[in-house]
């Protein structure tokens, strides 16, 4: 099992729009291609940008690479191999 953690920096007064864009546009694309979202979290710790974290699970590295080759939103093949 491969887990991927992404941390986004959202503008505090735009966090609801950030989540809506993800739900309405990015998540359906990711799900259609087989990505599995484990969860999304956000913090409000007084920073200029609010961190929003997302965790996904993949059965194997090959599955993550396949999604990256398809151009599924937010999956960068070069970043996978540099990690």
Buried (B, 14 or more C-beta within 10 A) or exposed (E): EBEBEEEBEBEEEEBEEBBEEBEEEBBEBBEEBEBEBEEBEBEEEEEEEBBBEBBBBBEEEEBBBBBBEEEBBBBEBEEBEEE
